[in-house]
């Protein structure tokens, strides 16, 4: 690691193969926590290159425990995290609304590192048991339309850096990798990113694939459609700025989508919204993200039709029913 760090301190970057080799060694537990912390910190001081990101991704996918969902066409809605905004679990709630509207969702997630409550925190509190058994995950998809993939169970390297990431408590390049390494190899993805630079990197990467995708970045810094201001949305067809009114009927305020101070607070907000008992602003933000997810799945030809389907899923109780079906299988 000393050689690697000295190389980085000279402002050099790694080739794709070099990056792949380093992350493979991380997954084997070759480096200690101090070395890992120093390595991750370098990428907070300079932007990661596309070659490095590709190499890190290659290693994680080569080493991952793959999930076979029996040919189901699935969507992942995932944010990079690291926006420092501490919203409630908008992406995870959106997944249940998509499933309630008839979509199939394989949600990839982890514990919160730079936020109070990540997807894994809230799913665990709500009674979901993490697993990497393809048979059980397939049963969840077929019964409830949704399964949850807790990242460390599928990616050995993530398990080895979990402690360091938690201690650092800041965004690292592992936040960028999460949306690229869904072990179910989701063909449809809605990705929320914390910066326009990251949006452009993801756009470049996803354009090289056959995935149907939408990359979203709220221009005031959120890594999801926040409705607190305009949102840049990049899809297979190009990019466009959308107003809160176009996406969710009206603008909301930052305090309206605050996620609380503890994972328990986040779980309470989650259940309130899922039961259709949240505030107008909370519902609107979740429905806007779910609608964009349905649009990625090509469930309906227009965003407005997708939004109506999201409204119906939440207000009819279909989204809550998917949660009940999922938890009954645990």
Backbone torsions as a table, in degrees:
resi	resn	phi	psi	omega
1	UNK	NA	-33.4	179.7
2	UNK	-56.7	-43.4	179.6
3	UNK	-63.2	-41.3	180.0
4	UNK	-63.8	-45.3	-178.1
5	UNK	-65.2	-42.6	178.5
6	UNK	-61.7	-38.2	178.0
7	UNK	-61.5	-44.7	179.8
8	UNK	-67.7	-36.8	-178.4
9	UNK	-66.7	-17.5	176.1
10	UNK	-88.7	14.7	176.7
11	UNK	64.5	31.9	176.6
12	UNK	-98.6	159.6	177.3
13	UNK	-121.1	161.3	-177.2
14	UNK	-91.1	153.0	169.9
15	UNK	-73.4	167.6	177.4
16	UNK	-57.1	-44.2	-178.3
17	UNK	-67.8	-39.3	178.7
18	UNK	-63.2	-43.1	178.5
19	UNK	-64.4	-40.5	178.9
20	UNK	-60.0	-42.6	-178.3
21	UNK	-65.1	-41.4	-179.6
22	UNK	-63.5	-45.5	-177.9
23	UNK	-69.3	-31.3	174.6
24	UNK	-62.1	-42.7	178.7
25	UNK	-67.1	-35.4	176.3
26	UNK	-60.8	-43.2	-177.8
27	UNK	-67.5	-22.6	178.7
28	UNK	-86.2	-2.6	177.7
29	UNK	76.0	26.9	-175.4
30	UNK	-74.0	-29.5	-174.8
31	UNK	-103.9	149.9	177.7
32	UNK	-85.7	173.6	-173.4
33	UNK	-63.4	-38.0	179.7
34	UNK	-64.3	-41.5	179.0
35	UNK	-64.8	-42.0	179.6
36	UNK	-64.5	-41.7	179.8
37	UNK	-61.9	-42.9	179.4
38	UNK	-64.1	-42.3	-179.1
39	UNK	-62.4	-46.8	-178.6
40	UNK	-65.9	-34.8	-177.2
41	UNK	-64.9	-33.1	179.2
42	UNK	-54.8	-40.1	-175.2
43	UNK	-80.3	-3.1	170.2
44	UNK	-86.1	-19.3	-175.4
45	UNK	-95.9	-17.4	175.1
46	UNK	-144.5	158.8	-179.8
47	UNK	-71.3	144.6	174.5
48	UNK	-74.3	143.2	177.8
49	UNK	-86.3	161.2	178.6
50	UNK	-62.6	-39.5	179.0
51	UNK	-61.1	-42.5	179.4
52	UNK	-65.0	-45.5	-179.8
53	UNK	-61.3	-41.8	178.4
54	UNK	-63.2	-41.4	180.0
55	UNK	-65.2	-44.0	177.3
56	UNK	-61.9	-43.2	179.0
57	UNK	-62.1	-45.2	179.8
58	UNK	-54.2	-45.4	-177.8
59	UNK	-63.8	-46.3	-178.9
60	UNK	-62.2	-41.5	-178.9
61	UNK	-71.4	-35.0	177.3
62	UNK	-64.4	-37.2	-174.2
63	UNK	-93.0	-6.4	-170.9
64	UNK	-73.5	157.9	170.6
65	UNK	-85.6	106.8	-175.4
66	UNK	-73.7	153.6	179.3
67	UNK	-113.0	126.0	177.3
68	UNK	-101.3	110.0	-178.7
69	UNK	-102.7	27.2	171.5
70	UNK	59.6	38.2	174.8
71	UNK	79.3	5.3	178.9
72	UNK	-66.6	136.9	-179.9
73	UNK	-83.0	102.3	-169.8
74	UNK	-112.0	157.3	177.2
75	UNK	-112.4	144.6	167.8
76	UNK	-120.2	131.8	172.2
77	UNK	-112.7	115.2	-173.0
78	UNK	-146.7	140.2	174.4
79	UNK	-106.4	154.1	177.1
80	UNK	-70.6	-20.2	-171.4
81	UNK	71.4	-174.9	175.4
82	UNK	78.5	13.4	178.2
83	UNK	-87.4	-7.6	176.5
84	UNK	69.1	15.9	-173.6
85	UNK	-94.6	-17.6	178.5
86	UNK	51.3	55.0	174.8
87	UNK	-82.8	166.4	171.7
88	UNK	-69.7	175.6	-169.9
89	UNK	-79.2	73.7	-173.6
90	UNK	-65.2	-46.9	-177.6
91	UNK	-61.5	-44.2	-176.8
92	UNK	-67.2	-40.9	176.0
93	UNK	-62.1	-40.6	179.8
94	UNK	-59.7	-36.0	179.3
95	UNK	-60.6	-40.8	179.7
96	UNK	-68.4	-34.5	178.0
97	UNK	-68.1	-40.5	176.7
98	UNK	-61.8	-44.4	179.0
99	UNK	-63.5	-38.4	177.7
100	UNK	-66.0	-22.9	179.1
101	UNK	-93.5	7.8	175.2
102	UNK	99.7	1.8	176.9
103	UNK	-82.8	163.2	175.1
104	UNK	-109.8	129.4	-173.2
105	UNK	-127.2	127.3	170.7
106	UNK	-114.0	93.1	-173.4
107	UNK	-84.3	122.1	178.4
108	UNK	-97.1	131.1	-177.8
109	UNK	-160.2	177.8	-176.1
110	UNK	-151.7	175.7	172.8
111	UNK	-67.5	152.7	176.7
112	UNK	-65.9	137.4	176.4
113	UNK	-111.7	-52.5	-179.3
114	UNK	-105.0	7.5	176.2
115	UNK	-130.0	165.8	-177.0
116	UNK	-64.9	-42.9	-174.0
117	UNK	-140.0	110.3	174.5
118	UNK	-82.0	177.4	-179.4
119	UNK	-58.2	-40.9	-178.3
120	UNK	-66.5	-37.9	178.1
121	UNK	-57.1	-49.8	-174.2
122	UNK	-72.6	-39.1	179.4
123	UNK	-63.4	-40.3	178.5
124	UNK	-64.0	-45.0	179.1
125	UNK	-63.8	-28.7	-178.6
126	UNK	-88.6	7.4	171.2
127	UNK	100.4	9.2	179.8
128	UNK	-84.7	136.3	178.1
129	UNK	-100.5	121.8	-179.5
130	UNK	-67.7	141.7	-178.1
131	UNK	-156.5	159.4	172.3
132	UNK	-128.4	26.4	177.9
133	UNK	-85.6	111.6	-176.5
134	UNK	-57.4	-37.2	-179.2
135	UNK	-61.6	-44.5	-179.2
136	UNK	-71.2	-39.6	179.4
137	UNK	-65.4	-37.7	177.9
138	UNK	-65.0	-39.5	177.7
139	UNK	-62.6	-39.8	179.1
140	UNK	-63.5	-44.8	178.7
141	UNK	-60.8	-42.2	-175.0
142	UNK	-76.3	-28.5	-178.9
143	UNK	-90.1	-47.5	-173.3
144	UNK	-107.6	-12.0	-178.9
145	UNK	82.3	5.7	-176.3
146	UNK	-152.4	143.1	168.9
147	UNK	-138.3	161.0	-177.5
148	UNK	-119.0	132.7	-177.4
149	UNK	-113.1	101.1	-179.0
150	UNK	-76.1	110.4	-166.6
151	UNK	-48.3	-45.6	-176.8
152	UNK	-61.7	-23.6	178.5
153	UNK	-73.2	-18.2	-176.3
154	UNK	-108.9	-18.2	-174.5
155	UNK	-128.9	102.2	-178.1
156	UNK	-55.3	-36.8	-178.1
157	UNK	-62.7	-36.5	-178.8
158	UNK	-66.7	-34.6	178.0
159	UNK	-63.7	-40.3	-176.5
160	UNK	-71.3	-22.4	-179.3
161	UNK	-104.7	-0.1	-174.0
162	UNK	-57.8	-45.2	-177.7
163	UNK	-63.6	-43.8	-179.2
164	UNK	-65.6	-42.7	179.9
165	UNK	-61.4	-41.4	-179.3
166	UNK	-64.5	-43.2	-179.2
167	UNK	-66.6	-39.9	178.2
168	UNK	-66.0	-43.2	176.8
169	UNK	67.3	18.6	179.0
170	UNK	-127.4	166.0	178.7
171	UNK	-64.9	134.4	174.9
172	UNK	-127.6	179.3	-179.1
173	UNK	-65.5	-15.9	176.5
174	UNK	-66.0	-28.5	173.5
175	UNK	-60.4	-37.7	-178.7
176	UNK	-71.6	-29.7	-176.3
177	UNK	-76.5	-32.0	-175.4
178	UNK	-46.6	-51.7	-178.1
179	UNK	-68.4	-11.5	-176.5
180	UNK	-96.6	-6.2	-169.6
181	UNK	-130.2	36.6	175.9
182	UNK	-60.4	120.9	-174.7
183	UNK	-70.1	-10.3	174.3
184	UNK	-90.3	0.0	178.9
185	UNK	51.0	52.7	-178.2
186	UNK	-54.0	132.1	-178.9
187	UNK	-84.2	-11.3	-179.8
188	UNK	-129.2	131.4	-178.7
189	UNK	-141.0	135.4	168.0
190	UNK	-110.8	116.5	-174.3
191	UNK	-118.0	125.8	174.6
192	UNK	-99.6	132.9	-177.6
193	UNK	-126.1	154.8	-172.7
194	UNK	-89.1	-5.9	179.5
195	UNK	-152.3	158.2	177.8
196	UNK	-68.1	-31.7	177.1
197	UNK	-60.9	-45.2	178.4
198	UNK	-65.3	-37.3	179.0
199	UNK	-58.5	-41.9	-178.3
200	UNK	-69.8	-37.2	178.1
201	UNK	-64.2	-47.5	178.8
202	UNK	-61.7	-40.2	179.7
203	UNK	-59.2	-45.3	178.7
204	UNK	-59.5	-46.0	-177.4
205	UNK	-66.3	-43.9	-176.1
206	UNK	-73.7	-26.0	177.1
207	UNK	-66.2	-19.9	178.6
208	UNK	-83.2	-2.1	-176.5
209	UNK	-114.2	178.4	175.4
210	UNK	-102.2	17.6	179.0
211	UNK	-71.3	151.1	169.0
212	UNK	-96.0	119.9	-171.0
213	UNK	-137.3	159.8	166.5
214	UNK	-139.2	127.6	177.0
215	UNK	-107.2	127.0	-176.8
216	UNK	-121.9	141.6	175.3
217	UNK	-146.0	116.3	175.6
218	UNK	-70.5	130.4	-171.6
219	UNK	-68.4	-9.9	172.8
220	UNK	-97.9	14.8	167.0
221	UNK	111.6	-8.1	-178.5
222	UNK	-75.7	149.2	178.2
223	UNK	-96.6	39.1	176.7
224	UNK	-164.6	174.7	173.4
225	UNK	-74.2	109.0	-173.3
226	UNK	-99.6	-18.6	-175.3
227	UNK	62.5	12.2	176.9
228	UNK	-87.5	-7.5	179.7
229	UNK	-176.8	-169.4	-179.9
230	UNK	-68.5	152.7	-179.9
231	UNK	-123.2	129.2	172.8
232	UNK	-82.9	124.8	179.9
233	UNK	-122.1	123.3	179.4
234	UNK	-114.1	124.2	178.5
235	UNK	-124.1	-178.5	177.2
236	UNK	-54.5	-28.4	-175.1
237	UNK	-87.2	-18.8	-177.4
238	UNK	146.2	-165.0	-178.2
239	UNK	-126.8	153.6	-175.3
240	UNK	-157.8	147.8	173.3
241	UNK	-95.2	130.5	-179.4
242	UNK	-113.3	141.7	177.2
243	UNK	-83.5	160.0	175.0
244	UNK	-58.2	-36.4	-178.8
245	UNK	-64.9	-38.2	179.8
246	UNK	-70.8	-32.6	-175.9
247	UNK	-90.3	-36.0	-173.3
248	UNK	-141.2	19.7	176.2
249	UNK	78.9	-31.5	173.9
250	UNK	-160.2	165.9	-178.6
251	UNK	-78.0	148.0	175.0
252	UNK	-121.3	170.6	-179.7
253	UNK	-105.0	154.8	-177.2
254	UNK	-54.3	-41.0	-178.0
255	UNK	-66.3	-21.6	-179.8
256	UNK	-68.3	-23.6	-174.9
257	UNK	-117.7	22.4	177.8
258	UNK	-68.2	143.1	-172.7
259	UNK	-98.8	5.5	-179.5
260	UNK	89.7	-178.8	-173.8
261	UNK	-102.1	-13.5	-177.4
262	UNK	-138.8	162.0	174.0
263	UNK	-58.0	-32.2	178.6
264	UNK	-65.5	-40.4	175.2
265	UNK	-58.9	-46.3	-177.9
266	UNK	-61.3	-40.6	-179.2
267	UNK	-66.0	-36.9	178.3
268	UNK	-65.0	-45.3	177.9
269	UNK	-61.0	-43.1	-178.6
270	UNK	-55.5	-51.3	-176.3
271	UNK	-68.3	-35.6	178.8
272	UNK	-61.7	-46.5	-179.9
273	UNK	-66.6	-43.9	-177.1
274	UNK	-61.9	-31.9	177.7
275	UNK	-82.4	0.2	-179.3
276	UNK	79.7	20.3	-176.0
277	UNK	-111.0	12.6	178.7
278	UNK	-81.1	-175.6	178.9
279	UNK	-77.8	164.8	178.2
280	UNK	-57.2	-42.8	-177.8
281	UNK	-64.4	-44.7	179.4
282	UNK	-60.1	-46.3	179.4
283	UNK	-60.8	-44.7	-175.0
284	UNK	-62.4	-43.2	-179.8
285	UNK	-64.8	-44.6	-179.6
286	UNK	-65.1	-41.6	-179.1
287	UNK	-66.9	-35.3	178.6
288	UNK	-64.1	-43.5	178.7
289	UNK	-68.0	-39.8	177.6
290	UNK	-64.4	-40.3	179.7
291	UNK	-61.6	-41.8	178.0
292	UNK	-66.4	-33.0	175.2
293	UNK	-64.8	-44.3	177.5
294	UNK	-63.7	-34.5	177.8
295	UNK	-65.1	-40.6	176.2
296	UNK	-62.1	-36.7	179.6
297	UNK	-75.7	-8.2	-178.6
298	UNK	59.6	37.6	178.0
299	UNK	-68.9	-35.9	-179.4
300	UNK	-137.2	153.7	-175.8
301	UNK	-71.3	-24.6	-177.4
302	UNK	-124.2	155.8	177.8
303	UNK	-61.6	-40.8	-178.0
304	UNK	-60.5	-38.7	177.1
305	UNK	-67.0	-36.8	176.8
306	UNK	-65.0	-39.4	179.1
307	UNK	-63.8	-41.9	177.9
308	UNK	-62.0	-38.7	178.6
309	UNK	-66.0	-37.0	178.0
310	UNK	-66.9	-42.1	177.0
311	UNK	-58.5	-47.1	-178.9
312	UNK	-62.4	-42.0	-179.1
313	UNK	-61.4	-43.4	-179.3
314	UNK	-74.4	-48.9	-172.2
315	UNK	-74.0	-25.7	179.1
316	UNK	-82.5	-11.6	-176.8
317	UNK	90.3	1.1	-178.9
318	UNK	-62.9	-39.6	-179.8
319	UNK	-64.1	-42.7	179.1
320	UNK	-66.1	-35.8	178.7
321	UNK	-63.4	-37.6	178.3
322	UNK	-62.7	-38.6	176.7
323	UNK	-62.3	-46.7	-179.7
324	UNK	-61.4	-40.5	179.3
325	UNK	-65.9	-40.6	-179.2
326	UNK	-64.7	-46.6	-177.9
327	UNK	-68.5	-31.4	178.2
328	UNK	-63.4	-21.8	-179.3
329	UNK	-87.3	-5.7	-175.2
330	UNK	-76.8	NA	NA
